[in-house]
Amino acid sequence: MWRNYLKEHQIQVEACLQTLVPAQAGPLSRIMESMRYSLFAGGKRLRPILLLAAADAVGAVGSRFLQSACALEMIHTYSLIHDDLPAMDDDDYRRGRLTNHKVFGDGMAILAGDGLLTLAFETLLSQTEVAPEILARVAREVAQAAGPAGMVGGQAIDLESEGQLPSPDVMKLMHRLKTGALFRASLRAGAMLGGGSEEDLRSLTDYAEHFGLAFQITDDILDVTGTEEALGKPIGSDEKNQKATYVSVYSLTEARRMAQAAVSDAVAALERFGDRAWVLRSLAEYLLTRDS
C-alpha cells in the first residue's frame, strides 16, 4: 500500500519538476541540459515524499505543496553533483550512468549544482496558498539544512576526515549534518506548510533524527554488501576513499543492530499521529530491507 503512495507521489514530483526545470534552446541550453541530466537521472524522490507525507501526518493535504517538495529534490541533486566532482568524492557513476562532470565537464557541473541550489529557493518562495511568514520560516529551515550548519558543514568534516579515523562522535556529527539535515528540513518543512503544531514539529524532528541515522547506517552497510547493479555505482567506494563509516568503526553486525534500533525509535516518535503517519512509519521500516 505504501509503495502505491510512493509511486503516485513520485509521478507527481516528476511532472512538477519537468514544469519547473524545462529544456531550453539557445544560449542557456547547455546549462539547462546539465541540470536536467542529473535531476532526471532517477532516484526515489525520498526527500520530496517525506515533505508531502509530513504534511499529511499533521492533517493537511501534502500534494498541495509539490513546489516546495520539488525544491528539496533540487537541493539534494545539487549536492550529489558537487559530491561526485574530482575535488570531492571523485565518482564516475551515479544511479547507473556517468556523473555530471564526466559528461559536461567540471565547470558546467559546478554551475549546474549552483543553478539547482538557487532555483530551489526561487521555487520554494513561489509556493502558492501559504502565508508569507510561513514560507519565510520554511526557507530559513531549508537554508540552514543546506549550509554550513548542515550539508556543507558535514561535507567539510568528511573531506577533513579522509585518510584518518575520526572519533564516533565526530562521525555521527558528520553524517547528521551531511545526510540527516536535509531529511530533517524536509519533514519539518512539511509540518510547517501543513499547519502543524509545535508538538507536531518536535515529534517529526525526533523522527527525522532517527530516520536519518538509520538511512546513513544502511547506506554504509549497502556499500559493503550491496551490488553495483542495484546501487547504480561501484560498491566499496567508502573503503577506497578511506572514509569512516558505521561498518568500519563498529563492525557490520553492530551496524545492523544500530540500524534496527534507530528504526524502532523513529517509529516510536510517530505515535501521536496515529494512522495519519502510516507512510512515514512504512518508510522507516523499509530502510532495513532496502537494496539501493
SULLIN-V955886 format. One line per field, one symbol per residue. ss: DSSP state (A for helix, B for strand, O for the rest). phi: phi as a letter, one per 40 degrees, with the letter a starting at -180 (. if undefined). burial: 1 if it has 9 or more other ideal C-beta (glycine too) atoms within 8 Angstrom, else 0. Layout:
BEGIN
ss = ???
phi = ???
burial = ???
END
This chain:
BEGIN
ss = OAAAAAAAAAAAAAAAAAAAOOOOOAAAAAAAAAAAAAAOOOOOOAAAAAAAAAAAAOOOOAAAAAAAAAAAAAAAAAAAAAAOOOOOOOOOBBOOBBOAAAAAOAAAAAAAAAAAAAAAAAAAOOOOOOOAAAAAAAAAAAAAAAOOOOAAAAAAAAAAAOOOOOOAAAAAAAAAAAAAAAAAAAAAAAAAAOOOOAAAAAAAAAAAAAAAAAAAAAAAAAAAAOOAAAAOOOOOAAAAOOOOOAAAAAOAAAAAAAAAAAAAAAAAOOAAAAAAAAAAAAAAAAOOOOOO
phi = .cccdccdcccccdccccccbccbbgccccccccccdccbchhcfccdcccccccdccgcbdccbcdcccdccccccdccdcdccdcbcfbcbafgbdcdcccbgdcccccccccccccdccccccdcgbddccccccccdccccccccbdcccccccccccgabccdcccccdccccbcccccccccccccccgccccdccccccdccccccccccccccccbbcbccccgaccgcccdcfccbccccbgcccccccccccccccccccdccfccbcccccccccdcbcba
burial = 0100110011011101110110000000101111111111100010111111111111010101111111111111111111111001001011100011100100011111111110111011001001000110111011111110011111111100110001000111111111111111111111111101000110111111111111111111111101010011101011101011111111010111011101101110110010011111111111110000
END
